[in-house]
């Protein structure tokens, strides 16, 4: 692996910019059904913010922010949220991802908004977790227990 020099300016800028990238990514995820964007774009920005800190501060220090062991479980949880939203719709008598059949209170447009929000959050978690796990696996070069 290449030698990494500790540069205070790069470390400071990456640690300062990373939270703002994450906040904007959450905005993109939660407003994905109102405007362009959504789970995939927001999840990619979340992963980019995590990878930025890993590149600037080193992998060992970045493990305090987002441990290596969280990538795959969060990716799996995101896929489970996506699948669970569709499966609950099927259990309640509708088709897969038919939001009108979700068991939530409120008028039908409220069902659609919550259903899409669940989907966007699931996709965002899946993309963030898997992209971070891929980066960590490529950096390591071998499977890690």
N, CA, C and O atoms as a GROMACS GRO file, in nm:
protein
  580
    1UNK      N    1   0.083  -0.117   0.000
    1UNK     CA    2   0.000   0.000   0.000
    1UNK      C    3   0.088   0.124   0.000
    1UNK      O    4   0.199   0.123   0.053
    2UNK      N    5   0.037   0.230  -0.060
    2UNK     CA    6   0.114   0.354  -0.067
    2UNK      C    7   0.126   0.418   0.070
    2UNK      O    8   0.039   0.402   0.156
    3UNK      N    9   0.234   0.489   0.090
    3UNK     CA   10   0.257   0.560   0.214
    3UNK      C   11   0.170   0.685   0.219
    3UNK      O   12   0.160   0.758   0.121
    4UNK      N   13   0.108   0.708   0.333
    4UNK     CA   14   0.020   0.822   0.347
    4UNK      C   15   0.086   0.923   0.441
    4UNK      O   16   0.123   0.889   0.553
    5UNK      N   17   0.101   1.046   0.394
    5UNK     CA   18   0.153   1.153   0.478
    5UNK      C   19   0.037   1.220   0.548
    5UNK      O   20  -0.067   1.246   0.487
    6UNK      N   21   0.053   1.249   0.674
    6UNK     CA   22  -0.051   1.319   0.748
    6UNK      C   23  -0.046   1.466   0.713
    6UNK      O   24   0.048   1.536   0.750
    7UNK      N   25  -0.147   1.513   0.643
    7UNK     CA   26  -0.157   1.652   0.605
    7UNK      C   27  -0.270   1.713   0.685
    7UNK      O   28  -0.386   1.673   0.671
    8UNK      N   29  -0.238   1.810   0.768
    8UNK     CA   30  -0.337   1.869   0.857
    8UNK      C   31  -0.447   1.943   0.781
    8UNK      O   32  -0.563   1.940   0.822
    9UNK      N   33  -0.412   2.008   0.672
    9UNK     CA   34  -0.511   2.085   0.596
    9UNK      C   35  -0.612   1.991   0.530
    9UNK      O   36  -0.733   2.014   0.538
   10UNK      N   37  -0.564   1.887   0.466
   10UNK     CA   38  -0.654   1.792   0.401
   10UNK      C   39  -0.743   1.724   0.504
   10UNK      O   40  -0.862   1.704   0.481
   11UNK      N   41  -0.686   1.687   0.616
   11UNK     CA   42  -0.764   1.622   0.720
   11UNK      C   43  -0.871   1.717   0.776
   11UNK      O   44  -0.985   1.676   0.796
   12UNK      N   45  -0.834   1.841   0.800
   12UNK     CA   46  -0.929   1.939   0.854
   12UNK      C   47  -1.042   1.968   0.755
   12UNK      O   48  -1.159   1.973   0.793
   13UNK      N   49  -1.007   1.986   0.628
   13UNK     CA   50  -1.109   2.016   0.527
   13UNK      C   51  -1.203   1.897   0.509
   13UNK      O   52  -1.325   1.916   0.500
   14UNK      N   53  -1.150   1.777   0.505
   14UNK     CA   54  -1.237   1.660   0.485
   14UNK      C   55  -1.328   1.638   0.605
   14UNK      O   56  -1.445   1.602   0.588
   15UNK      N   57  -1.277   1.660   0.726
   15UNK     CA   58  -1.362   1.644   0.844
   15UNK      C   59  -1.465   1.756   0.855
   15UNK      O   60  -1.570   1.737   0.916
   16UNK      N   61  -1.436   1.872   0.798
   16UNK     CA   62  -1.530   1.984   0.801
   16UNK      C   63  -1.637   1.970   0.694
   16UNK      O   64  -1.754   2.001   0.719
   17UNK      N   65  -1.600   1.924   0.577
   17UNK     CA   66  -1.692   1.915   0.464
   17UNK      C   67  -1.781   1.791   0.473
   17UNK      O   68  -1.896   1.793   0.428
   18UNK      N   69  -1.729   1.685   0.530
   18UNK     CA   70  -1.801   1.558   0.534
   18UNK      C   71  -1.939   1.567   0.600
   18UNK      O   72  -2.034   1.512   0.544
   19UNK      N   73  -1.957   1.634   0.714
   19UNK     CA   74  -2.092   1.643   0.771
   19UNK      C   75  -2.191   1.718   0.682
   19UNK      O   76  -2.310   1.685   0.679
   20UNK      N   77  -2.143   1.820   0.610
   20UNK     CA   78  -2.232   1.894   0.521
   20UNK      C   79  -2.274   1.808   0.402
   20UNK      O   80  -2.388   1.817   0.355
   21UNK      N   81  -2.183   1.726   0.353
   21UNK     CA   82  -2.219   1.632   0.246
   21UNK      C   83  -2.324   1.534   0.296
   21UNK      O   84  -2.419   1.502   0.224
   22UNK      N   85  -2.307   1.487   0.418
   22UNK     CA   86  -2.403   1.392   0.475
   22UNK      C   87  -2.540   1.456   0.495
   22UNK      O   88  -2.642   1.392   0.468
   23UNK      N   89  -2.544   1.580   0.541
   23UNK     CA   90  -2.672   1.648   0.560
   23UNK      C   91  -2.742   1.667   0.426
   23UNK      O   92  -2.862   1.645   0.415
   24UNK      N   93  -2.666   1.708   0.324
   24UNK     CA   94  -2.727   1.724   0.191
   24UNK      C   95  -2.774   1.589   0.137
   24UNK      O   96  -2.877   1.582   0.071
   25UNK      N   97  -2.698   1.482   0.164
   25UNK     CA   98  -2.740   1.349   0.120
   25UNK      C   99  -2.870   1.307   0.185
   25UNK      O  100  -2.957   1.249   0.120
   26UNK      N  101  -2.885   1.336   0.314
   26UNK     CA  102  -3.012   1.305   0.381
   26UNK      C  103  -3.126   1.388   0.324
   26UNK      O  104  -3.238   1.338   0.311
   27UNK      N  105  -3.099   1.513   0.289
   27UNK     CA  106  -3.200   1.595   0.222
   27UNK      C  107  -3.243   1.532   0.090
   27UNK      O  108  -3.362   1.525   0.060
   28UNK      N  109  -3.147   1.485   0.013
   28UNK     CA  110  -3.178   1.424  -0.116
   28UNK      C  111  -3.260   1.296  -0.095
   28UNK      O  112  -3.353   1.270  -0.172
   29UNK      N  113  -3.227   1.217   0.006
   29UNK     CA  114  -3.302   1.094   0.032
   29UNK      C  115  -3.445   1.125   0.075
   29UNK      O  116  -3.539   1.066   0.023
   30UNK      N  117  -3.461   1.216   0.169
   30UNK     CA  118  -3.594   1.243   0.225
   30UNK      C  119  -3.682   1.326   0.134
   30UNK      O  120  -3.804   1.331   0.154
   31UNK      N  121  -3.626   1.392   0.035
   31UNK     CA  122  -3.706   1.470  -0.060
   31UNK      C  123  -3.702   1.407  -0.199
   31UNK      O  124  -3.729   1.474  -0.298
   32UNK      N  125  -3.669   1.279  -0.207
   32UNK     CA  126  -3.658   1.212  -0.336
   32UNK      C  127  -3.789   1.198  -0.409
   32UNK      O  128  -3.790   1.190  -0.532
   33UNK      N  129  -3.900   1.194  -0.338
   33UNK     CA  130  -4.029   1.180  -0.406
   33UNK      C  131  -4.090   1.316  -0.439
   33UNK      O  132  -4.193   1.321  -0.506
   34UNK      N  133  -4.028   1.425  -0.394
   34UNK     CA  134  -4.076   1.559  -0.428
   34UNK      C  135  -3.992   1.625  -0.537
   34UNK      O  136  -4.043   1.710  -0.611
   35UNK      N  137  -3.867   1.589  -0.548
   35UNK     CA  138  -3.775   1.656  -0.639
   35UNK      C  139  -3.678   1.551  -0.695
   35UNK      O  140  -3.678   1.436  -0.651
   36UNK      N  141  -3.596   1.590  -0.792
   36UNK     CA  142  -3.499   1.494  -0.845
   36UNK      C  143  -3.405   1.444  -0.735
   36UNK      O  144  -3.365   1.519  -0.646
   37UNK      N  145  -3.371   1.320  -0.745
   37UNK     CA  146  -3.285   1.259  -0.645
   37UNK      C  147  -3.356   1.143  -0.581
   37UNK      O  148  -3.459   1.096  -0.631
   38UNK      N  149  -3.304   1.096  -0.474
   38UNK     CA  150  -3.366   0.986  -0.404
   38UNK      C  151  -3.264   0.901  -0.334
   38UNK      O  152  -3.155   0.948  -0.299
   39UNK      N  153  -3.300   0.776  -0.313
   39UNK     CA  154  -3.218   0.686  -0.235
   39UNK      C  155  -3.083   0.656  -0.295
   39UNK      O  156  -2.982   0.654  -0.224
   40UNK      N  157  -3.078   0.633  -0.425
   40UNK     CA  158  -2.950   0.598  -0.486
   40UNK      C  159  -2.853   0.715  -0.482
   40UNK      O  160  -2.737   0.698  -0.445
   41UNK      N  161  -2.899   0.834  -0.519
   41UNK     CA  162  -2.812   0.950  -0.520
   41UNK      C  163  -2.770   0.987  -0.378
   41UNK      O  164  -2.653   1.017  -0.353
   42UNK      N  165  -2.864   0.984  -0.284
   42UNK     CA  166  -2.831   1.017  -0.146
   42UNK      C  167  -2.738   0.915  -0.083
   42UNK      O  168  -2.645   0.952  -0.010
   43UNK      N  169  -2.761   0.787  -0.110
   43UNK     CA  170  -2.673   0.683  -0.059
   43UNK      C  171  -2.532   0.694  -0.115
   43UNK      O  172  -2.434   0.668  -0.045
   44UNK      N  173  -2.522   0.732  -0.241
   44UNK     CA  174  -2.391   0.752  -0.302
   44UNK      C  175  -2.318   0.869  -0.238
   44UNK      O  176  -2.197   0.862  -0.214
   45UNK      N  177  -2.391   0.977  -0.209
   45UNK     CA  178  -2.327   1.091  -0.142
   45UNK      C  179  -2.286   1.056   0.001
   45UNK      O  180  -2.181   1.100   0.047
   46UNK      N  181  -2.368   0.979   0.072
   46UNK     CA  182  -2.328   0.935   0.206
   46UNK      C  183  -2.201   0.851   0.201
   46UNK      O  184  -2.110   0.870   0.281
   47UNK      N  185  -2.196   0.758   0.106
   47UNK     CA  186  -2.076   0.676   0.091
   47UNK      C  187  -1.955   0.761   0.053
   47UNK      O  188  -1.845   0.737   0.101
   48UNK      N  189  -1.975   0.860  -0.033
   48UNK     CA  190  -1.864   0.948  -0.074
   48UNK      C  191  -1.811   1.025   0.046
   48UNK      O  192  -1.690   1.045   0.058
   49UNK      N  193  -1.899   1.070   0.135
   49UNK     CA  194  -1.854   1.143   0.254
   49UNK      C  195  -1.773   1.051   0.346
   49UNK      O  196  -1.672   1.093   0.403
   50UNK      N  197  -1.818   0.927   0.361
   50UNK     CA  198  -1.743   0.832   0.444
   50UNK      C  199  -1.609   0.797   0.382
   50UNK      O  200  -1.508   0.787   0.452
   51UNK      N  201  -1.607   0.778   0.251
   51UNK     CA  202  -1.483   0.744   0.182
   51UNK      C  203  -1.386   0.862   0.182
   51UNK      O  204  -1.265   0.843   0.189
   52UNK      N  205  -1.439   0.984   0.176
   52UNK     CA  206  -1.354   1.103   0.183
   52UNK      C  207  -1.275   1.106   0.313
   52UNK      O  208  -1.156   1.133   0.314
   53UNK      N  209  -1.342   1.077   0.423
   53UNK     CA  210  -1.273   1.074   0.552
   53UNK      C  211  -1.174   0.960   0.556
   53UNK      O  212  -1.065   0.974   0.612
   54UNK      N  213  -1.208   0.846   0.497
   54UNK     CA  214  -1.115   0.733   0.494
   54UNK      C  215  -0.990   0.767   0.413
   54UNK      O  216  -0.879   0.729   0.451
   55UNK      N  217  -1.007   0.838   0.303
   55UNK     CA  218  -0.892   0.876   0.220
   55UNK      C  219  -0.804   0.979   0.290
   55UNK      O  220  -0.682   0.972   0.282
   56UNK      N  221  -0.866   1.075   0.356
   56UNK     CA  222  -0.789   1.184   0.415
   56UNK      C  223  -0.726   1.147   0.549
   56UNK      O  224  -0.610   1.180   0.574
   57UNK      N  225  -0.800   1.078   0.634
   57UNK     CA  226  -0.753   1.052   0.769
   57UNK      C  227  -0.691   0.914   0.784
   57UNK      O  228  -0.629   0.884   0.887
   58UNK      N  229  -0.707   0.830   0.686
   58UNK     CA  230  -0.659   0.693   0.699
   58UNK      C  231  -0.769   0.601   0.746
   58UNK      O  232  -0.862   0.643   0.815
   59UNK      N  233  -0.758   0.478   0.708
   59UNK     CA  234  -0.864   0.382   0.737
   59UNK      C  235  -0.879   0.354   0.885
   59UNK      O  236  -0.991   0.335   0.934
   60UNK      N  237  -0.769   0.351   0.958
   60UNK     CA  238  -0.778   0.320   1.101
   60UNK      C  239  -0.853   0.426   1.178
   60UNK      O  240  -0.937   0.394   1.262
   61UNK      N  241  -0.824   0.552   1.150
   61UNK     CA  242  -0.894   0.661   1.219
   61UNK      C  243  -1.040   0.670   1.174
   61UNK      O  244  -1.127   0.703   1.255
   62UNK      N  245  -1.068   0.641   1.048
   62UNK     CA  246  -1.205   0.649   0.997
   62UNK      C  247  -1.293   0.538   1.053
   62UNK      O  248  -1.416   0.548   1.046
   63UNK      N  249  -1.233   0.434   1.107
   63UNK     CA  250  -1.313   0.326   1.167
   63UNK      C  251  -1.391   0.375   1.287
   63UNK      O  252  -1.491   0.313   1.326
   64UNK      N  253  -1.348   0.485   1.348
   64UNK     CA  254  -1.423   0.542   1.460
   64UNK      C  255  -1.554   0.604   1.412
   64UNK      O  256  -1.653   0.604   1.486
   65UNK      N  257  -1.556   0.657   1.290
   65UNK     CA  258  -1.676   0.719   1.236
   65UNK      C  259  -1.775   0.615   1.185
   65UNK      O  260  -1.894   0.620   1.216
   66UNK      N  261  -1.726   0.521   1.108
   66UNK     CA  262  -1.811   0.417   1.049
   66UNK      C  263  -1.728   0.289   1.042
   66UNK      O  264  -1.650   0.271   0.949
   67UNK      N  265  -1.743   0.200   1.140
   67UNK     CA  266  -1.662   0.079   1.143
   67UNK      C  267  -1.682  -0.008   1.019
   67UNK      O  268  -1.789  -0.013   0.959
   68UNK      N  269  -1.576  -0.076   0.983
   68UNK     CA  270  -1.575  -0.163   0.866
   68UNK      C  271  -1.683  -0.270   0.874
   68UNK      O  272  -1.739  -0.310   0.772
   69UNK      N  273  -1.712  -0.316   0.993
   69UNK     CA  274  -1.809  -0.426   1.010
   69UNK      C  275  -1.954  -0.381   0.989
   69UNK      O  276  -2.043  -0.466   0.987
   70UNK      N  277  -1.981  -0.251   0.974
   70UNK     CA  278  -2.118  -0.204   0.956
   70UNK      C  279  -2.164  -0.202   0.812
   70UNK      O  280  -2.284  -0.195   0.787
   71UNK      N  281  -2.073  -0.209   0.716
   71UNK     CA  282  -2.108  -0.192   0.575
   71UNK      C  283  -2.209  -0.295   0.524
   71UNK      O  284  -2.316  -0.258   0.475
   72UNK      N  285  -2.175  -0.420   0.535
   72UNK     CA  286  -2.262  -0.525   0.483
   72UNK      C  287  -2.394  -0.536   0.560
   72UNK      O  288  -2.499  -0.550   0.497
   73UNK      N  289  -2.393  -0.530   0.695
   73UNK     CA  290  -2.522  -0.534   0.765
   73UNK      C  291  -2.614  -0.417   0.731
   73UNK      O  292  -2.735  -0.436   0.718
   74UNK      N  293  -2.559  -0.295   0.716
   74UNK     CA  294  -2.645  -0.183   0.678
   74UNK      C  295  -2.697  -0.198   0.535
   74UNK      O  296  -2.812  -0.164   0.507
   75UNK      N  297  -2.613  -0.250   0.446
   75UNK     CA  298  -2.660  -0.276   0.309
   75UNK      C  299  -2.772  -0.379   0.309
   75UNK      O  300  -2.871  -0.364   0.237
   76UNK      N  301  -2.757  -0.482   0.389
   76UNK     CA  302  -2.861  -0.584   0.398
   76UNK      C  303  -2.988  -0.529   0.462
   76UNK      O  304  -3.099  -0.564   0.420
   77UNK      N  305  -2.973  -0.443   0.562
   77UNK     CA  306  -3.090  -0.382   0.626
   77UNK      C  307  -3.166  -0.294   0.526
   77UNK      O  308  -3.289  -0.292   0.527
   78UNK      N  309  -3.092  -0.222   0.440
   78UNK     CA  310  -3.158  -0.140   0.339
   78UNK      C  311  -3.238  -0.223   0.241
   78UNK      O  312  -3.350  -0.187   0.205
   79UNK      N  313  -3.181  -0.335   0.196
   79UNK     CA  314  -3.253  -0.424   0.105
   79UNK      C  315  -3.374  -0.483   0.176
   79UNK      O  316  -3.480  -0.500   0.115
   80UNK      N  317  -3.359  -0.515   0.304
   80UNK     CA  318  -3.472  -0.570   0.380
   80UNK      C  319  -3.584  -0.468   0.397
   80UNK      O  320  -3.701  -0.505   0.393
   81UNK      N  321  -3.550  -0.340   0.416
   81UNK     CA  322  -3.652  -0.236   0.426
   81UNK      C  323  -3.728  -0.224   0.294
   81UNK      O  324  -3.851  -0.215   0.292
   82UNK      N  325  -3.653  -0.225   0.183
   82UNK     CA  326  -3.717  -0.218   0.050
   82UNK      C  327  -3.810  -0.337   0.030
   82UNK      O  328  -3.927  -0.321  -0.006
   83UNK      N  329  -3.757  -0.456   0.052
   83UNK     CA  330  -3.835  -0.578   0.031
   83UNK      C  331  -3.953  -0.583   0.129
   83UNK      O  332  -4.063  -0.623   0.092
   84UNK      N  333  -3.929  -0.544   0.255
   84UNK     CA  334  -4.035  -0.549   0.355
   84UNK      C  335  -4.152  -0.458   0.323
   84UNK      O  336  -4.267  -0.492   0.350
   85UNK      N  337  -4.123  -0.342   0.264
   85UNK     CA  338  -4.231  -0.251   0.227
   85UNK      C  339  -4.320  -0.316   0.122
   85UNK      O  340  -4.443  -0.308   0.130
   86UNK      N  341  -4.260  -0.379   0.023
   86UNK     CA  342  -4.339  -0.447  -0.079
   86UNK      C  343  -4.411  -0.570  -0.026
   86UNK      O  344  -4.525  -0.598  -0.064
   87UNK      N  345  -4.345  -0.643   0.063
   87UNK     CA  346  -4.406  -0.765   0.116
   87UNK      C  347  -4.524  -0.733   0.206
   87UNK      O  348  -4.624  -0.805   0.204
   88UNK      N  349  -4.514  -0.627   0.286
   88UNK     CA  350  -4.627  -0.586   0.371
   88UNK      C  351  -4.746  -0.548   0.284
   88UNK      O  352  -4.861  -0.578   0.319
   89UNK      N  353  -4.721  -0.482   0.171
   89UNK     CA  354  -4.830  -0.450   0.079
   89UNK      C  355  -4.897  -0.576   0.027
   89UNK      O  356  -5.020  -0.582   0.014
   90UNK      N  357  -4.816  -0.678  -0.002
   90UNK     CA  358  -4.873  -0.804  -0.050
   90UNK      C  359  -4.952  -0.874   0.060
   90UNK      O  360  -5.058  -0.931   0.034
   91UNK      N  361  -4.902  -0.870   0.183
   91UNK     CA  362  -4.973  -0.935   0.294
   91UNK      C  363  -5.108  -0.869   0.320
   91UNK      O  364  -5.202  -0.934   0.366
   92UNK      N  365  -5.117  -0.740   0.290
   92UNK     CA  366  -5.242  -0.667   0.315
   92UNK      C  367  -5.336  -0.670   0.194
   92UNK      O  368  -5.435  -0.596   0.193
   93UNK      N  369  -5.307  -0.752   0.094
   93UNK     CA  370  -5.400  -0.772  -0.017
   93UNK      C  371  -5.366  -0.704  -0.147
   93UNK      O  372  -5.442  -0.719  -0.243
   94UNK      N  373  -5.260  -0.630  -0.155
   94UNK     CA  374  -5.223  -0.561  -0.279
   94UNK      C  375  -5.112  -0.631  -0.353
   94UNK      O  376  -5.071  -0.742  -0.317
   95UNK      N  377  -5.064  -0.566  -0.456
   95UNK     CA  378  -4.948  -0.616  -0.529
   95UNK      C  379  -4.821  -0.570  -0.459
   95UNK      O  380  -4.826  -0.487  -0.368
   96UNK      N  381  -4.708  -0.624  -0.503
   96UNK     CA  382  -4.579  -0.585  -0.446
   96UNK      C  383  -4.558  -0.436  -0.470
   96UNK      O  384  -4.569  -0.388  -0.584
   97UNK      N  385  -4.528  -0.361  -0.364
   97UNK     CA  386  -4.507  -0.215  -0.365
   97UNK      C  387  -4.631  -0.136  -0.406
   97UNK      O  388  -4.619  -0.027  -0.461
   98UNK      N  389  -4.749  -0.189  -0.380
   98UNK     CA  390  -4.872  -0.112  -0.399
   98UNK      C  391  -4.898  -0.039  -0.267
   98UNK      O  392  -4.952  -0.096  -0.173
   99UNK      N  393  -4.859   0.088  -0.263
   99UNK     CA  394  -4.859   0.164  -0.139
   99UNK      C  395  -4.998   0.185  -0.081
   99UNK      O  396  -5.010   0.212   0.038
  100UNK      N  397  -5.102   0.175  -0.161
  100UNK     CA  398  -5.238   0.196  -0.111
  100UNK      C  399  -5.275   0.092  -0.006
  100UNK      O  400  -5.366   0.115   0.074
  101UNK      N  401  -5.207  -0.022  -0.004
  101UNK     CA  402  -5.240  -0.129   0.089
  101UNK      C  403  -5.149  -0.130   0.212
  101UNK      O  404  -5.158  -0.223   0.293
  102UNK      N  405  -5.064  -0.031   0.227
  102UNK     CA  406  -4.980  -0.026   0.347
  102UNK      C  407  -5.066   0.002   0.470
  102UNK      O  408  -5.156   0.086   0.463
  103UNK      N  409  -5.041  -0.066   0.581
  103UNK     CA  410  -5.124  -0.047   0.701
  103UNK      C  411  -5.082   0.076   0.781
  103UNK      O  412  -5.032   0.064   0.893
  104UNK      N  413  -5.101   0.194   0.724
  104UNK     CA  414  -5.074   0.320   0.793
  104UNK      C  415  -5.202   0.402   0.794
  104UNK      O  416  -5.287   0.386   0.706
  105UNK      N  417  -5.214   0.490   0.892
  105UNK     CA  418  -5.335   0.571   0.900
  105UNK      C  419  -5.323   0.693   0.810
  105UNK      O  420  -5.212   0.739   0.780
  106UNK      N  421  -5.435   0.744   0.769
  106UNK     CA  422  -5.437   0.864   0.686
  106UNK      C  423  -5.497   0.838   0.550
  106UNK      O  424  -5.530   0.724   0.516
  107UNK      N  425  -5.511   0.944   0.472
  107UNK     CA  426  -5.568   0.931   0.337
  107UNK      C  427  -5.472   0.858   0.243
  107UNK      O  428  -5.352   0.847   0.273
  108UNK      N  429  -5.522   0.809   0.130
  108UNK     CA  430  -5.437   0.734   0.036
  108UNK      C  431  -5.311   0.808  -0.012
  108UNK      O  432  -5.208   0.743  -0.030
  109UNK      N  433  -5.313   0.940  -0.034
  109UNK     CA  434  -5.187   1.005  -0.071
  109UNK      C  435  -5.080   0.993   0.038
  109UNK      O  436  -4.960   0.991   0.010
  110UNK      N  437  -5.126   0.987   0.164
  110UNK     CA  438  -5.033   0.969   0.275
  110UNK      C  439  -4.966   0.832   0.268
  110UNK      O  440  -4.848   0.818   0.300
  111UNK      N  441  -5.041   0.731   0.226
  111UNK     CA  442  -4.986   0.595   0.209
  111UNK      C  443  -4.874   0.597   0.106
  111UNK      O  444  -4.768   0.539   0.128
  112UNK      N  445  -4.900   0.665  -0.005
  112UNK     CA  446  -4.800   0.671  -0.112
  112UNK      C  447  -4.674   0.743  -0.066
  112UNK      O  448  -4.563   0.698  -0.095
  113UNK      N  449  -4.690   0.855   0.004
  113UNK     CA  450  -4.574   0.930   0.051
  113UNK      C  451  -4.490   0.849   0.148
  113UNK      O  452  -4.367   0.847   0.138
  114UNK      N  453  -4.554   0.781   0.242
  114UNK     CA  454  -4.479   0.699   0.337
  114UNK      C  455  -4.414   0.578   0.269
  114UNK      O  456  -4.301   0.542   0.301
  115UNK      N  457  -4.486   0.517   0.175
  115UNK     CA  458  -4.430   0.403   0.104
  115UNK      C  459  -4.305   0.442   0.026
  115UNK      O  460  -4.204   0.370   0.030
  116UNK      N  461  -4.311   0.552  -0.043
  116UNK     CA  462  -4.194   0.597  -0.119
  116UNK      C  463  -4.080   0.636  -0.025
  116UNK      O  464  -3.964   0.610  -0.055
  117UNK      N  465  -4.113   0.697   0.088
  117UNK     CA  466  -4.010   0.732   0.185
  117UNK      C  467  -3.939   0.607   0.237
  117UNK      O  468  -3.817   0.605   0.249
  118UNK      N  469  -4.016   0.502   0.268
  118UNK     CA  470  -3.955   0.376   0.313
  118UNK      C  471  -3.862   0.320   0.206
  118UNK      O  472  -3.752   0.274   0.236
  119UNK      N  473  -3.906   0.324   0.081
  119UNK     CA  474  -3.825   0.274  -0.029
  119UNK      C  475  -3.697   0.355  -0.043
  119UNK      O  476  -3.588   0.298  -0.058
  120UNK      N  477  -3.708   0.488  -0.038
  120UNK     CA  478  -3.590   0.574  -0.054
  120UNK      C  479  -3.489   0.552   0.059
  120UNK      O  480  -3.369   0.546   0.034
  121UNK      N  481  -3.537   0.539   0.182
  121UNK     CA  482  -3.447   0.515   0.294
  121UNK      C  483  -3.379   0.378   0.279
  121UNK      O  484  -3.259   0.366   0.303
  122UNK      N  485  -3.455   0.277   0.238
  122UNK     CA  486  -3.396   0.145   0.218
  122UNK      C  487  -3.290   0.145   0.110
  122UNK      O  488  -3.183   0.086   0.128
  123UNK      N  489  -3.318   0.209  -0.002
  123UNK     CA  490  -3.220   0.214  -0.111
  123UNK      C  491  -3.098   0.294  -0.067
  123UNK      O  492  -2.985   0.256  -0.098
  124UNK      N  493  -3.119   0.406   0.004
  124UNK     CA  494  -3.006   0.487   0.050
  124UNK      C  495  -2.915   0.411   0.144
  124UNK      O  496  -2.793   0.417   0.131
  125UNK      N  497  -2.974   0.338   0.239
  125UNK     CA  498  -2.893   0.256   0.330
  125UNK      C  499  -2.818   0.147   0.256
  125UNK      O  500  -2.700   0.122   0.283
  126UNK      N  501  -2.886   0.082   0.162
  126UNK     CA  502  -2.822  -0.026   0.088
  126UNK      C  503  -2.705   0.025   0.006
  126UNK      O  504  -2.597  -0.034   0.008
  127UNK      N  505  -2.724   0.135  -0.065
  127UNK     CA  506  -2.617   0.188  -0.150
  127UNK      C  507  -2.500   0.236  -0.064
  127UNK      O  508  -2.384   0.208  -0.097
  128UNK      N  509  -2.529   0.308   0.044
  128UNK     CA  510  -2.422   0.357   0.130
  128UNK      C  511  -2.342   0.242   0.191
  128UNK      O  512  -2.219   0.241   0.188
  129UNK      N  513  -2.413   0.145   0.246
  129UNK     CA  514  -2.345   0.033   0.310
  129UNK      C  515  -2.262  -0.048   0.214
  129UNK      O  516  -2.148  -0.084   0.244
  130UNK      N  517  -2.317  -0.078   0.097
  130UNK     CA  518  -2.247  -0.163   0.002
  130UNK      C  519  -2.128  -0.090  -0.060
  130UNK      O  520  -2.022  -0.150  -0.077
  131UNK      N  521  -2.144   0.037  -0.095
  131UNK     CA  522  -2.030   0.110  -0.153
  131UNK      C  523  -1.916   0.125  -0.053
  131UNK      O  524  -1.798   0.114  -0.090
  132UNK      N  525  -1.950   0.150   0.072
  132UNK     CA  526  -1.845   0.160   0.174
  132UNK      C  527  -1.779   0.024   0.197
  132UNK      O  528  -1.657   0.016   0.215
  133UNK      N  529  -1.858  -0.082   0.197
  133UNK     CA  530  -1.802  -0.216   0.214
  133UNK      C  531  -1.712  -0.253   0.096
  133UNK      O  532  -1.607  -0.315   0.116
  134UNK      N  533  -1.752  -0.216  -0.025
  134UNK     CA  534  -1.668  -0.244  -0.143
  134UNK      C  535  -1.536  -0.168  -0.130
  134UNK      O  536  -1.430  -0.226  -0.156
  135UNK      N  537  -1.540  -0.041  -0.091
  135UNK     CA  538  -1.416   0.035  -0.075
  135UNK      C  539  -1.326  -0.029   0.030
  135UNK      O  540  -1.206  -0.044   0.009
  136UNK      N  541  -1.385  -0.066   0.145
  136UNK     CA  542  -1.305  -0.128   0.250
  136UNK      C  543  -1.245  -0.260   0.206
  136UNK      O  544  -1.130  -0.289   0.238
  137UNK      N  545  -1.321  -0.340   0.132
  137UNK     CA  546  -1.269  -0.467   0.084
  137UNK      C  547  -1.158  -0.448  -0.020
  137UNK      O  548  -1.059  -0.522  -0.020
  138UNK      N  549  -1.173  -0.350  -0.107
  138UNK     CA  550  -1.067  -0.324  -0.204
  138UNK      C  551  -0.942  -0.268  -0.137
  138UNK      O  552  -0.831  -0.298  -0.179
  139UNK      N  553  -0.960  -0.189  -0.034
  139UNK     CA  554  -0.845  -0.134   0.038
  139UNK      C  555  -0.771  -0.243   0.112
  139UNK      O  556  -0.648  -0.245   0.114
  140UNK      N  557  -0.845  -0.332   0.171
  140UNK     CA  558  -0.784  -0.439   0.247
  140UNK      C  559  -0.720  -0.543   0.156
  140UNK      O  560  -0.612  -0.595   0.186
  141UNK      N  561  -0.786  -0.574   0.045
  141UNK     CA  562  -0.731  -0.670  -0.049
  141UNK      C  563  -0.763  -0.815  -0.016
  141UNK      O  564  -0.731  -0.904  -0.094
  142UNK      N  565  -0.825  -0.838   0.097
  142UNK     CA  566  -0.864  -0.974   0.134
  142UNK      C  567  -0.984  -0.967   0.226
  142UNK      O  568  -1.008  -0.864   0.288
  143UNK      N  569  -1.062  -1.075   0.235
  143UNK     CA  570  -1.176  -1.074   0.326
  143UNK      C  571  -1.131  -1.053   0.471
  143UNK      O  572  -1.026  -1.102   0.512
  144UNK      N  573  -1.211  -0.981   0.544
  144UNK     CA  574  -1.179  -0.950   0.683
  144UNK      C  575  -1.285  -1.006   0.774
  144UNK      O  576  -1.404  -0.989   0.748
  145UNK      N  577  -1.244  -1.074   0.880
  145UNK     CA  578  -1.341  -1.135   0.973
  145UNK      C  579  -1.391  -1.032   1.070
  145UNK      O  580  -1.473  -1.064   1.156
   0.00000   0.00000   0.00000
